[in-house]
Amino acid sequence: MALTKQINHWAIFLSNNTDRISFVDKIVKGRATDQFSIFNQQKGVLFSLITLNNFIEDDERHSDWVLTKDYNRGIRNLSSGEQKKALLSYLLNQKPDFIILDNPFDNLDIAAQESLRILIEEINTTISIILLISRNRDYLPFIKKAVSLCQDKIELIDDIDLYLSNQLSSKTNTNQSIPKPLTEYRLNSSELVSFKNVTVRYEDRVIVRDINWTINAGEFWQLIGPNGSGKTTLLTMINGDNPKAYNQDLTLFGRRKGSGETVWEIKQKIGYLTPAMTELFSTLHTLEEMIVSGFLDSIGLYKYPTDIQMRLANEWLEIIELSHLKRRPFCKLSLGQQRLALVARAMVKHPPLLILDEAMSGLDDHNVSIAISLINKIAAESKTAILYVSHRSEEGLSAKNIFELMPSEKGSIGKIR
């Protein structure tokens, strides 16, 4: 008589100070301990951004199209949702006993998240699932066994519903006002960004069509839209990196694009944060040096800062409650600490515009709560306009204006909500 395959589902709630990669590596290589030793003699596969990026690199190096034979194009040309769907299909074809899902819903729009949830629920009767999540709302209810993993310490969760309801929010130092600006920017207009009937196309494909959108000084905007709708296109036009911005009716900080301004002059007026920036600070620059470098728009310090720049940088460290770590290398901080530091670095010069592109990506609920508190504080106490870009809506974020990109066959159109 054939043995019935035993299915074991586990949810693992992560914190940002956990060595997630080492934990996963032990399970995949059959060296797990405690509750997860049951998987040591089984075949497992890893569904993660790391796995996906490895396939993308091989795809571009060899043009094998391993994941995308059915699409007849390279994986980089697919949306994030399509990429993850193709990866999941490929991994399941390996007939594993279990699959590790590492924050599977990150970087997906709402529709793609729901589509992936359905796919995962369809396979839960035939394969064991180990779900690693940083956000409680990504928990899948069919999983009845769970642990929390914090600083590599595993704690069994007896009551998942109680655990989810007991998570407390955190805030930044609300009693202290944010530091004053070192200098005031002189602008020609209160209109920082103005798109008028802007259309962007690449060859025969229209990305965005007839975009009309104005960001004024001090406003707090959220830019939303599904994967592939053109959010990145608009951001690169604002920060000066997209040549498609020329010959458009686009005004930045009071000057028509292409009227003689330099990319450097544009970037001086923008504070920018994207999760990929953490890789830029891989050397041993201290946290303090990294914050001060925001005055100079440099990666690290290559000239001595002034005394007042140092003082203001340390005031920002107090706001984010990381003064005690100022001598520590930035690359040695936890992900949550790094993200808060990058917000402070972007704000030290009080730029007219602060762009936060997927600022919460990869953060656990504790650090998301702290980051939201910090962003709201900046919005309330400074003249800086904020442009927050994300696939997810965040409870408690005080954005007053929403610009939504809605895809169509003729390119995404924009709507103010």
Residue, then its C-alpha position, 0 to 999 in steps of 0.5 A: m500500500a502506497l504511503t499517503k503524503q503528509i502535508n505540513h503547512w507553516a507560517i513564519f512571522l519575520s522581523n527585520n533583525t532576522d537572518r532570513i537567508s541563513f534560516v531558509d538555507k538550512i531548510v533547503k539543504g536539509r539541516a533544519t532544527d526544531q519544528f522544521s527538521i521534518f523537512n530534512q529528508q524531503k525535496g524542497v524549492l524556494f520561491s523568492l526574489i533571490t531565486l527570481n533574480n538568478f533566473i533573470e541573470d541567467d536569462e540575459r546571459h544565455s537567452d534560455w527563457v527557462l521560465t518564459k517559454d510559454y510567453n515567448r519573451g524574456i522574463r524581464n519583459l514581464s510584469s512582476g505578477e507574470q514573473k512570479k506566476a512563471l516562477l511558481s509554475y516552474l518550481l511546481n513542475q519540479k515535483p517538490d515535497f515542499i515549497i518555501l514562499d519568501n514574502p511572495f506578495d511583495n512588489l505586487d499590485i492588488a490584483a496580482q496579489e489576489s491571483l497569487r493567493i488563489l494559486i497558492e490555495e489551489i496547491n495547498t492540498t498536494i504540497s507542504i507550504i512554508l510561508l515566510i512573511s514580514r507583514n501580518r496581512d500576508y498570512l494565509p488562513f489555511i495555515k494553522k501552525a506558526v512560529s515567530l522568528c526574531q534574532d534567530k530565536i524561534e517561538l511557537i505561536d499557539d493562537i495565531d488569531l491572538y498573535l495577529s490581534n496583539q501586534l502593537s504599533s510603534k512611532t518615532n520620537t513625536n515630542q521632538s520637532i524635525p530639524k530646521p532647514l540649513t538653507e531655504y530653496r528659492l523657487n520660481s513657482s509654488e508648482l514643483v511638478s506640472f505634467k500637461n497632456v504628457t504622452v510617453r511611448y516606446e516604439d509602438r507601445v504607449i506607456v502613459r497617455d495625456i497625463n495632466w498632474t500638478i504637485n504643489a509645494g507642501e502637498f502630500w501625494q500618493l501615486i498608485g497603479p498596477n504593475g506596468s502602469g507607468k509609475t516608474t516612467l513618471l518618476t524618472m521624468i521627474n528626477g531627470d533620468n528619462p530622456k522622454a521628458y524632453n519635447q513634452d509639456l513638463t515643468l519642474f520647479g518652475r522651469r520648462k523641461g529642456s530650457g537649459e536646466t541640468v539633471w544635477e540642478i533637478k536632483q538638488k531639489i529632490g530627496y529620493l528613497t528607493p529600497a535599492m539604495t541600500e546596496l549603494f552603501s555596502t562599504l563601511h560608511t558609518l550611519e552618521e556619515m551616511i546621514v551627512s552625505g545627504f547634504l552633498d548628494s554623494i554616496g559616502l563622504y569625500k570632503y569634510p562636512t561643516d559643523i552645522q551639517m554635523r549638528l543637523a545630521n545628529e538631530w535627525l538621528e535623534i528623531i529616528e532614535l538611532s543616535h546610539l548607533k551613529r558609529r556603526p557601519f550602515c551596512k551592519l544595521s537592520l533593514g528597518q534601521q537602514r530604511l529610516a536612515l535613508v528617509a532622514r538622509a533624503m530629508v536633511k537638506h529639506p528638499p522641495l520634493l521628497i520621493l519615497d518609492e516603495a519605501m515600505s518594501g521588505l519591512d515588518d509591521h513594527n518598522v512600517s509603523i515607525a516609518i509611517s509615523l516619521i513620514n507623517k511627521i515630515a509632512a506636518e512639520s516641513k514645507t517639503a512636498i511628498l510623493y509616496v509610491s507603492h502598490r499597497s495602501e498603508e493604514g495611518l499614512s496621511a497622504k491627502n491626494i492620490f494620483e492613480l494610473m489606470p492601464s488601457e490598450k492605448g496606454s495608462i491614463g491618470k486620474i486624481r482621486 
